[in-house]
Amino acid sequence: MKPVMLNLAALTVVAALASLPVLAQDKAPEKAAPEKAAPPAKTQTAAAAASTSATKELYPKQYFDYLLKERLAQGQPDSPELRAAVREELNTRELLVREAKKKGLEKNPDVKNQMDLSGQTVLVRAYVGDWLKANPITDAQMHKEYDAIKAQMGDKEYKVKHILVEKEDEAKDIITALQKGEKFEKLAERSKDPGSKANGGDLDWNAPGNFVKPFSDAMVKLPKGKFTTAPVQTQFGWHVILVEDVRDAKIPSFEEVKPQLQQRLQGQALDMYFRELRSKNGL
């Protein structure tokens, strides 16, 4: 996670002082030269601010280089305006830090803890980045993961409804009612699944891999438009399942999901490393 960069430029108050022109002279010239129009106040303020930012820096140069690099990495174009904004922000930061130290806020236990933890976060992030560089995820690993997910998803998607009840006898009663012609949507009012109950039991389009195995096994055996003639048991209770429609699965290509695959595998690798690290230290 990127560190939060506070934009403090808005907190800076720039005071532009314009010198008054000399209006009185001992003797007026025979022909007065036309007076030049004074620049608008806004222009004077901007010029003064730019001059101040360009000539006075309260921070180390490496701070400026780092913050500018970060802003460019975020997609902001390099420009005199961006550089002036970075200088202004860093100057304001430094001024506020000085004021905070005058009040001794850095000695406050809560503030000190936050500062220590923030420093830890930066160091941990740097170490994790270094570890990932030394242990990169290969294309072969990503292809293997992609193929496994594809196999789990299957080549079909199912538009499915279900009614979930606590006991097998309740599910049998619902099946009997369906066989007598009662509407599935009406019977779904008896379901204990709050997510689908209000929609007539509708679970929308799904791949088999999105369901627990007993549910998906029963679902894929059903022809389109048919419901299960025997209750299906899972760890959630007893289901009556209706398959409304079937279509070919829309599986994105490897290149489309490659960034997500890399992130997924990096997360798994880091989790394994963290477990090993804790185990080695008796945790």
PyMOL commands that set and color helices and strands:
alter all, ss='L'
color gray80, all
select helices_A, chain A and resi 9-11+41-55+61-73+80-102+105-107+109-134+139-153+168-179+184-190+194-197+208-210+213-221+254-280
alter helices_A, ss='H'
color red, helices_A
select strands_A, chain A and resi 156-165+202-206+232-234+237-248
alter strands_A, ss='S'
color yellow, strands_A
deselect
rebuild
show_as cartoon
